[in-house]
Amino acid sequence: MPAIEFQSRNGLTLKGTIELPPGGIWRATAIFAHCFTCGSQVRAARTITSALAGTGFAVLRFDFTGLGESEGEFADTNFSSNLDDLEDAAAWLTEHYAAPQLLLGHSLGGSAALAVAERLDSVRAVATIGAPASPDHILKQFGTDLERIEESGSAEVDLAGRPFRIRKDFIDDARSHDLTERLHKLRRALLVMHAPHDRTVGIDNAEQIYTAALHPKSFISLDDADHLLSRRSDAQYAAQVVSAWAARFLEPETTPAPEGARVTGRTEDGFLCRVQAGPHEMVADEPKNNGGTNRGPDPYGLLASSLGACTVMTINMYARHKELPVERVTCEVTHRKVHAEDCEECETKSGKVDELVRHITIEGDLTDEQRQRMLQIAGRCPVHQTLKNEIRMHDELVE
């Protein structure tokens, strides 16, 4: 998870993090815009970007000017400066990785993502989480301080338990942005996510955003989540939804894997690696008790899954061909090491050998003879045959 920094158009150093997928190879790049005054290290931002990276995205999250580790004074910022920061972040991402195709914004960061999308030709999809339909919605958080700011020109406001100095030009700027017209001209795929009982930004904002935008557009309810997605499960769910939804609109940055599979892993990620089989992707890992993070099956789990999948496919193919009343086939595969001396049919007589056992269940109105026949057919499964036959392996070191 490399820390990054880039220069804003105002000459300030903005800092953040680039979350890379397992193996460091991505299918597309994305930018995450955090909520008002939150910063890029808020739990929801970390959880969402990490989960999105796990699905194959390289995700940049950073602190807007005057927040977190970024330079500048928050009092000198406004909604317009946030848009500039996002555009500068996109320029850095384009130069060092690839132009962003996905913008994901949380709360006011969602409004900013909607507003800045028209400036970024590479963006194909925009997703929002609990976003206000208008930037001036944020002014409601100022309460009675709003009048004091307008009268005095600036005032210190308590937001989420922290003091922030807000100037009148922040208020004027927020009121100057009309997202309705921009949404009608968005020309990007849009996903609106919102919790029905969000007490900070009401669900009516999601309705206004969705209504103003043209298709393709989608809405996903976040059910009982709170505005900040403080529960890890809610943030992970949001990231998974965004990933699945965005996939149909993005152009992959990586080339498909060759026949077979391509597996990549970075040393710093431990056992975690990315598996590509043609257009399909997943991750492999080791369980925590083996020093991994348990974010995917281990190599033997993948081997067992391959054998199980081939077994089920083979039996079902036979059942369809013979028009047998088979409803469902289940194959559970176990793997273990056994002493060779305990294996009568093994050629090896010392040390240990690998044992794979298939537990096959065939559901349907079948005779015993039919079931036994299908058990024999299971032995014809190509993966089963490969594992039983002599296997020739050849390794090449590629420069």
Secondary structure, 3 states (H helix, E strand, C coil): CCEEEEECCCCCEEEEEEECCHHHCCCEEEEEECCCCCCCCCHHHHHHHHHHHHCCEEEEEECCCCCCCCCCCHHHCCHHHHHHHHHHHHHHHHHHCCCCCEEEEECHHHHHHHHHHHHCCCCCEEEEECCCCCHHHHHHHHCCHHHHHHHHCEEEEEECCEEEEEEHHHHHHHHHCCHHHHHHCCCCEEEEEECCCCCCCCHHHHHHHHHHCCCCEEEEECCCCCCCCCCHHHHHHHHHHHHHHHCCCCCCCCCCCCCCCEEECCHHHCCCEEEEECCEEEEECCCHHHCCCCCCCCHHHHHHHHHHHHHHHHHHHHHHHHCCCEEEEEEEEEEEEEEHHHCCCCCCCCCEEEEEEEEEEEEECCCHHHHHHHHHHHCCCHHHHHHHCCCCCCCCCCC
